[in-house]
Amino acid sequence: MDGSAGNGNIFRKVFNFYYDGFRGMTWGRKLWIIILIKLFIMFAILRVFFFQDFLGSRFSSDKEKSEYVIDELTNRKPND
């Protein structure tokens, strides 16, 4: 390999590979839509209901938040 291909050539080949693959899809497009909807549900909707802002709702400053986290990491018993 003499390096004459250049760095841009490999990126163009990878781009063309995926571009041609997605362009030729038939039922794969529906599959990708389902995947994107699932990702949206996991990261947007479930976050609101199950992963609430624990520190933001209990402490007003970053200093209080950091002190709480340090205290929990250093003083908490392993089985709590």
A tleap script that builds the chain and sets N, CA, C and O, in Angstrom:
source leaprc.protein.ff14SB
mol = sequence {
  NMET ASP GLY SER ALA GLY ASN GLY ASN ILE
  PHE ARG LYS VAL PHE ASN PHE TYR TYR ASP
  GLY PHE ARG GLY MET THR TRP GLY ARG LYS
  LEU TRP ILE ILE ILE LEU ILE LYS LEU PHE
  ILE MET PHE ALA ILE LEU ARG VAL PHE PHE
  PHE GLN ASP PHE LEU GLY SER ARG PHE SER
  SER ASP LYS GLU LYS SER GLU TYR VAL ILE
  ASP GLU LEU THR ASN ARG LYS PRO ASN CASP
}
set mol.1.N position { 0.845 -1.174 0.000 }
set mol.1.CA position { 0.000 0.000 0.000 }
set mol.1.C position { 0.886 1.230 0.000 }
set mol.1.O position { 1.689 1.423 0.913 }
set mol.2.N position { 0.744 2.057 -1.013 }
set mol.2.CA position { 1.621 3.207 -1.149 }
set mol.2.C position { 1.029 4.504 -0.630 }
set mol.2.O position { 1.690 5.541 -0.680 }
set mol.3.N position { -0.181 4.473 -0.142 }
set mol.3.CA position { -0.785 5.667 0.448 }
set mol.3.C position { -1.315 6.651 -0.574 }
set mol.3.O position { -1.677 7.770 -0.213 }
set mol.4.N position { -1.370 6.265 -1.844 }
set mol.4.CA position { -1.827 7.195 -2.871 }
set mol.4.C position { -3.343 7.335 -2.907 }
set mol.4.O position { -3.870 8.209 -3.595 }
set mol.5.N position { -4.048 6.479 -2.171 }
set mol.5.CA position { -5.508 6.540 -2.175 }
set mol.5.C position { -6.013 7.791 -1.466 }
set mol.5.O position { -7.077 8.303 -1.814 }
set mol.6.N position { -5.286 8.288 -0.496 }
set mol.6.CA position { -5.707 9.491 0.231 }
set mol.6.C position { -6.720 9.159 1.310 }
set mol.6.O position { -7.360 8.107 1.278 }
set mol.7.N position { -6.857 10.066 2.265 }
set mol.7.CA position { -7.782 9.834 3.371 }
set mol.7.C position { -9.233 9.982 2.954 }
set mol.7.O position { -10.091 9.276 3.483 }
set mol.8.N position { -9.533 10.866 2.032 }
set mol.8.CA position { -10.910 11.100 1.620 }
set mol.8.C position { -11.507 9.930 0.857 }
set mol.8.O position { -12.726 9.756 0.848 }
set mol.9.N position { -10.680 9.136 0.227 }
set mol.9.CA position { -11.163 8.035 -0.601 }
set mol.9.C position { -11.867 6.971 0.231 }
set mol.9.O position { -12.917 6.474 -0.177 }
set mol.10.N position { -11.322 6.615 1.372 }
set mol.10.CA position { -11.938 5.583 2.211 }
set mol.10.C position { -13.278 6.062 2.760 }
set mol.10.O position { -14.221 5.277 2.864 }
set mol.11.N position { -13.369 7.339 3.110 }
set mol.11.CA position { -14.626 7.881 3.610 }
set mol.11.C position { -15.681 7.900 2.498 }
set mol.11.O position { -16.860 7.646 2.746 }
set mol.12.N position { -15.247 8.202 1.277 }
set mol.12.CA position { -16.167 8.197 0.145 }
set mol.12.C position { -16.665 6.786 -0.133 }
set mol.12.O position { -17.842 6.596 -0.442 }
set mol.13.N position { -15.788 5.798 -0.026 }
set mol.13.CA position { -16.196 4.413 -0.242 }
set mol.13.C position { -17.188 3.953 0.820 }
set mol.13.O position { -18.177 3.292 0.503 }
set mol.14.N position { -16.929 4.299 2.073 }
set mol.14.CA position { -17.841 3.929 3.157 }
set mol.14.C position { -19.183 4.620 2.961 }
set mol.14.O position { -20.231 3.991 3.111 }
set mol.15.N position { -19.163 5.906 2.627 }
set mol.15.CA position { -20.401 6.640 2.395 }
set mol.15.C position { -21.187 6.013 1.249 }
set mol.15.O position { -22.390 5.787 1.374 }
set mol.16.N position { -20.517 5.732 0.137 }
set mol.16.CA position { -21.207 5.139 -1.016 }
set mol.16.C position { -21.762 3.762 -0.683 }
set mol.16.O position { -22.838 3.395 -1.154 }
set mol.17.N position { -21.035 2.998 0.124 }
set mol.17.CA position { -21.506 1.679 0.530 }
set mol.17.C position { -22.843 1.783 1.265 }
set mol.17.O position { -23.792 1.071 0.937 }
set mol.18.N position { -22.916 2.663 2.251 }
set mol.18.CA position { -24.144 2.824 3.016 }
set mol.18.C position { -25.231 3.514 2.194 }
set mol.18.O position { -26.404 3.152 2.295 }
set mol.19.N position { -24.863 4.484 1.397 }
set mol.19.CA position { -25.834 5.197 0.576 }
set mol.19.C position { -26.513 4.247 -0.410 }
set mol.19.O position { -27.736 4.259 -0.551 }
set mol.20.N position { -25.720 3.434 -1.083 }
set mol.20.CA position { -26.289 2.463 -2.015 }
set mol.20.C position { -27.131 1.428 -1.290 }
set mol.20.O position { -28.173 1.013 -1.797 }
set mol.21.N position { -26.696 1.009 -0.122 }
set mol.21.CA position { -27.442 0.022 0.643 }
set mol.21.C position { -28.790 0.543 1.093 }
set mol.21.O position { -29.796 -0.156 0.975 }
set mol.22.N position { -28.827 1.761 1.608 }
set mol.22.CA position { -30.097 2.334 2.060 }
set mol.22.C position { -31.004 2.684 0.888 }
set mol.22.O position { -32.227 2.594 1.001 }
set mol.23.N position { -30.421 3.078 -0.222 }
set mol.23.CA position { -31.227 3.432 -1.386 }
set mol.23.C position { -31.921 2.204 -1.967 }
set mol.23.O position { -33.032 2.301 -2.488 }
set mol.24.N position { -31.255 1.040 -1.875 }
set mol.24.CA position { -31.815 -0.173 -2.444 }
set mol.24.C position { -32.749 -0.929 -1.512 }
set mol.24.O position { -33.230 -2.005 -1.867 }
set mol.25.N position { -33.011 -0.398 -0.345 }
set mol.25.CA position { -33.861 -1.102 0.615 }
set mol.25.C position { -35.319 -1.107 0.175 }
set mol.25.O position { -35.797 -0.165 -0.458 }
set mol.26.N position { -36.011 -2.179 0.522 }
set mol.26.CA position { -37.459 -2.217 0.303 }
set mol.26.C position { -38.136 -2.299 1.668 }
set mol.26.O position { -38.677 -1.298 2.140 }
set mol.27.N position { -38.122 -3.440 2.301 }
set mol.27.CA position { -38.747 -3.580 3.616 }
set mol.27.C position { -37.809 -3.119 4.724 }
set mol.27.O position { -38.239 -2.969 5.868 }
set mol.28.N position { -36.548 -2.893 4.412 }
set mol.28.CA position { -35.596 -2.410 5.404 }
set mol.28.C position { -35.908 -1.013 5.904 }
set mol.28.O position { -35.585 -0.663 7.039 }
set mol.29.N position { -36.541 -0.212 5.051 }
set mol.29.CA position { -36.914 1.146 5.468 }
set mol.29.C position { -37.935 1.098 6.594 }
set mol.29.O position { -37.856 1.870 7.550 }
set mol.30.N position { -38.887 0.195 6.475 }
set mol.30.CA position { -39.880 0.050 7.537 }
set mol.30.C position { -39.216 -0.413 8.825 }
set mol.30.O position { -39.589 0.015 9.918 }
set mol.31.N position { -38.236 -1.285 8.688 }
set mol.31.CA position { -37.501 -1.766 9.856 }
set mol.31.C position { -36.752 -0.623 10.535 }
set mol.31.O position { -36.749 -0.526 11.762 }
set mol.32.N position { -36.117 0.244 9.741 }
set mol.32.CA position { -35.410 1.384 10.311 }
set mol.32.C position { -36.372 2.361 10.974 }
set mol.32.O position { -36.027 2.965 11.990 }
set mol.33.N position { -37.552 2.525 10.431 }
set mol.33.CA position { -38.548 3.399 11.058 }
set mol.33.C position { -38.949 2.840 12.423 }
set mol.33.O position { -39.084 3.587 13.392 }
set mol.34.N position { -39.138 1.521 12.491 }
set mol.34.CA position { -39.476 0.888 13.769 }
set mol.34.C position { -38.344 1.067 14.766 }
set mol.34.O position { -38.596 1.350 15.938 }
set mol.35.N position { -37.100 0.907 14.324 }
set mol.35.CA position { -35.940 1.083 15.205 }
set mol.35.C position { -35.881 2.517 15.726 }
set mol.35.O position { -35.650 2.729 16.917 }
set mol.36.N position { -36.083 3.492 14.863 }
set mol.36.CA position { -36.025 4.898 15.291 }
set mol.36.C position { -37.156 5.242 16.252 }
set mol.36.O position { -36.961 6.016 17.189 }
set mol.37.N position { -38.337 4.671 16.025 }
set mol.37.CA position { -39.450 4.905 16.951 }
set mol.37.C position { -39.136 4.301 18.316 }
set mol.37.O position { -39.412 4.917 19.346 }
set mol.38.N position { -38.558 3.092 18.329 }
set mol.38.CA position { -38.185 2.468 19.604 }
set mol.38.C position { -37.136 3.291 20.338 }
set mol.38.O position { -37.224 3.456 21.555 }
set mol.39.N position { -36.148 3.806 19.622 }
set mol.39.CA position { -35.128 4.643 20.258 }
set mol.39.C position { -35.739 5.912 20.831 }
set mol.39.O position { -35.373 6.345 21.924 }
set mol.40.N position { -36.669 6.507 20.095 }
set mol.40.CA position { -37.336 7.702 20.602 }
set mol.40.C position { -38.094 7.386 21.881 }
set mol.40.O position { -38.030 8.145 22.848 }
set mol.41.N position { -38.808 6.273 21.891 }
set mol.41.CA position { -39.563 5.888 23.086 }
set mol.41.C position { -38.616 5.648 24.256 }
set mol.41.O position { -38.881 6.096 25.372 }
set mol.42.N position { -37.517 4.948 24.010 }
set mol.42.CA position { -36.593 4.629 25.100 }
set mol.42.C position { -35.942 5.875 25.681 }
set mol.42.O position { -35.844 6.008 26.901 }
set mol.43.N position { -35.496 6.788 24.825 }
set mol.43.CA position { -34.716 7.918 25.317 }
set mol.43.C position { -35.542 9.151 25.645 }
set mol.43.O position { -35.106 9.970 26.454 }
set mol.44.N position { -36.683 9.311 25.064 }
set mol.44.CA position { -37.470 10.521 25.315 }
set mol.44.C position { -38.615 10.273 26.286 }
set mol.44.O position { -38.752 10.991 27.276 }
set mol.45.N position { -39.420 9.287 26.019 }
set mol.45.CA position { -40.620 9.079 26.822 }
set mol.45.C position { -40.306 8.383 28.138 }
set mol.45.O position { -40.762 8.830 29.191 }
set mol.46.N position { -39.538 7.300 28.103 }
set mol.46.CA position { -39.236 6.578 29.337 }
set mol.46.C position { -38.395 7.415 30.292 }
set mol.46.O position { -38.502 7.263 31.509 }
set mol.47.N position { -37.566 8.291 29.756 }
set mol.47.CA position { -36.734 9.144 30.606 }
set mol.47.C position { -37.597 10.045 31.483 }
set mol.47.O position { -37.276 10.279 32.648 }
set mol.48.N position { -38.676 10.541 30.930 }
set mol.48.CA position { -39.550 11.443 31.675 }
set mol.48.C position { -40.195 10.732 32.864 }
set mol.48.O position { -40.319 11.310 33.944 }
set mol.49.N position { -40.604 9.477 32.663 }
set mol.49.CA position { -41.340 8.776 33.705 }
set mol.49.C position { -40.461 8.000 34.678 }
set mol.49.O position { -40.796 7.905 35.859 }
set mol.50.N position { -39.355 7.449 34.216 }
set mol.50.CA position { -38.563 6.565 35.068 }
set mol.50.C position { -37.222 7.138 35.513 }
set mol.50.O position { -36.689 6.716 36.539 }
set mol.51.N position { -36.671 8.077 34.777 }
set mol.51.CA position { -35.355 8.609 35.111 }
set mol.51.C position { -35.467 10.100 35.388 }
set mol.51.O position { -34.985 10.931 34.618 }
set mol.52.N position { -36.106 10.417 36.489 }
set mol.52.CA position { -36.314 11.815 36.834 }
set mol.52.C position { -35.042 12.415 37.417 }
set mol.52.O position { -34.141 11.693 37.844 }
set mol.53.N position { -34.981 13.722 37.431 }
set mol.53.CA position { -33.804 14.454 37.896 }
set mol.53.C position { -33.771 14.462 39.423 }
set mol.53.O position { -34.299 15.376 40.056 }
set mol.54.N position { -33.156 13.451 40.003 }
set mol.54.CA position { -33.120 13.285 41.456 }
set mol.54.C position { -32.364 14.430 42.124 }
set mol.54.O position { -32.869 15.043 43.065 }
set mol.55.N position { -31.159 14.721 41.644 }
set mol.55.CA position { -30.353 15.758 42.287 }
set mol.55.C position { -30.932 17.154 42.052 }
set mol.55.O position { -30.904 18.000 42.946 }
set mol.56.N position { -31.448 17.389 40.864 }
set mol.56.CA position { -31.993 18.712 40.546 }
set mol.56.C position { -33.226 19.057 41.355 }
set mol.56.O position { -33.491 20.229 41.624 }
set mol.57.N position { -33.983 18.037 41.746 }
set mol.57.CA position { -35.196 18.318 42.511 }
set mol.57.C position { -34.923 18.470 44.003 }
set mol.57.O position { -35.768 19.000 44.725 }
set mol.58.N position { -33.787 18.028 44.473 }
set mol.58.CA position { -33.492 18.084 45.906 }
set mol.58.C position { -32.458 19.144 46.304 }
set mol.58.O position { -32.414 19.575 47.456 }
set mol.59.N position { -31.639 19.555 45.353 }
set mol.59.CA position { -30.574 20.508 45.663 }
set mol.59.C position { -30.600 21.648 44.658 }
set mol.59.O position { -30.932 21.456 43.488 }
set mol.60.N position { -30.244 22.841 45.133 }
set mol.60.CA position { -30.330 24.007 44.259 }
set mol.60.C position { -28.992 24.383 43.627 }
set mol.60.O position { -28.975 25.019 42.573 }
set mol.61.N position { -27.882 24.011 44.237 }
set mol.61.CA position { -26.587 24.418 43.674 }
set mol.61.C position { -25.739 23.189 43.341 }
set mol.61.O position { -25.974 22.089 43.842 }
set mol.62.N position { -24.759 23.413 42.489 }
set mol.62.CA position { -23.850 22.321 42.119 }
set mol.62.C position { -23.012 21.874 43.310 }
set mol.62.O position { -22.651 20.702 43.411 }
set mol.63.N position { -22.706 22.791 44.200 }
set mol.63.CA position { -21.917 22.445 45.381 }
set mol.63.C position { -22.679 21.463 46.269 }
set mol.63.O position { -22.108 20.484 46.749 }
set mol.64.N position { -23.967 21.726 46.486 }
set mol.64.CA position { -24.783 20.811 47.296 }
set mol.64.C position { -24.899 19.438 46.635 }
set mol.64.O position { -24.838 18.404 47.300 }
set mol.65.N position { -25.066 19.453 45.321 }
set mol.65.CA position { -25.163 18.186 44.579 }
set mol.65.C position { -23.877 17.383 44.708 }
set mol.65.O position { -23.913 16.180 44.966 }
set mol.66.N position { -22.749 18.046 44.528 }
set mol.66.CA position { -21.474 17.330 44.596 }
set mol.66.C position { -21.198 16.824 46.011 }
set mol.66.O position { -20.664 15.727 46.175 }
set mol.67.N position { -21.546 17.593 47.025 }
set mol.67.CA position { -21.352 17.136 48.408 }
set mol.67.C position { -22.213 15.904 48.699 }
set mol.67.O position { -21.758 14.979 49.371 }
set mol.68.N position { -23.438 15.887 48.203 }
set mol.68.CA position { -24.314 14.737 48.406 }
set mol.68.C position { -23.737 13.494 47.725 }
set mol.68.O position { -23.714 12.414 48.316 }
set mol.69.N position { -23.278 13.645 46.499 }
set mol.69.CA position { -22.736 12.497 45.759 }
set mol.69.C position { -21.482 11.970 46.439 }
set mol.69.O position { -21.325 10.759 46.590 }
set mol.70.N position { -20.587 12.862 46.852 }
set mol.70.CA position { -19.365 12.430 47.544 }
set mol.70.C position { -19.712 11.725 48.839 }
set mol.70.O position { -19.120 10.697 49.166 }
set mol.71.N position { -20.666 12.268 49.580 }
set mol.71.CA position { -21.084 11.654 50.837 }
set mol.71.C position { -21.658 10.262 50.596 }
set mol.71.O position { -21.348 9.330 51.338 }
set mol.72.N position { -22.485 10.110 49.575 }
set mol.72.CA position { -23.076 8.800 49.270 }
set mol.72.C position { -22.012 7.798 48.826 }
set mol.72.O position { -22.092 6.620 49.173 }
set mol.73.N position { -21.032 8.247 48.075 }
set mol.73.CA position { -19.990 7.341 47.593 }
set mol.73.C position { -19.042 6.908 48.689 }
set mol.73.O position { -18.562 5.775 48.685 }
set mol.74.N position { -18.766 7.800 49.631 }
set mol.74.CA position { -17.773 7.476 50.664 }
set mol.74.C position { -18.358 6.916 51.934 }
set mol.74.O position { -17.682 6.146 52.616 }
set mol.75.N position { -19.594 7.266 52.292 }
set mol.75.CA position { -20.142 6.863 53.576 }
set mol.75.C position { -21.242 5.816 53.494 }
set mol.75.O position { -21.693 5.334 54.533 }
set mol.76.N position { -21.671 5.462 52.351 }
set mol.76.CA position { -22.773 4.501 52.219 }
set mol.76.C position { -22.280 3.083 52.450 }
set mol.76.O position { -21.198 2.703 52.001 }
set mol.77.N position { -23.079 2.319 53.146 }
set mol.77.CA position { -22.767 0.916 53.361 }
set mol.77.C position { -23.018 0.138 52.068 }
set mol.77.O position { -23.898 0.514 51.294 }
set mol.78.N position { -22.266 -0.932 51.816 }
set mol.78.CA position { -22.405 -1.673 50.558 }
set mol.78.C position { -23.796 -2.253 50.313 }
set mol.78.O position { -24.182 -2.390 49.152 }
set mol.79.N position { -24.565 -2.600 51.341 }
set mol.79.CA position { -25.867 -3.233 51.157 }
set mol.79.C position { -27.036 -2.272 51.234 }
set mol.79.O position { -28.184 -2.713 51.279 }
set mol.80.N position { -26.780 -0.959 51.250 }
set mol.80.CA position { -27.879 0.024 51.314 }
set mol.80.C position { -28.473 0.249 49.951 }
set mol.80.O position { -29.406 1.039 49.807 }
savepdb mol mol.pdb
quit
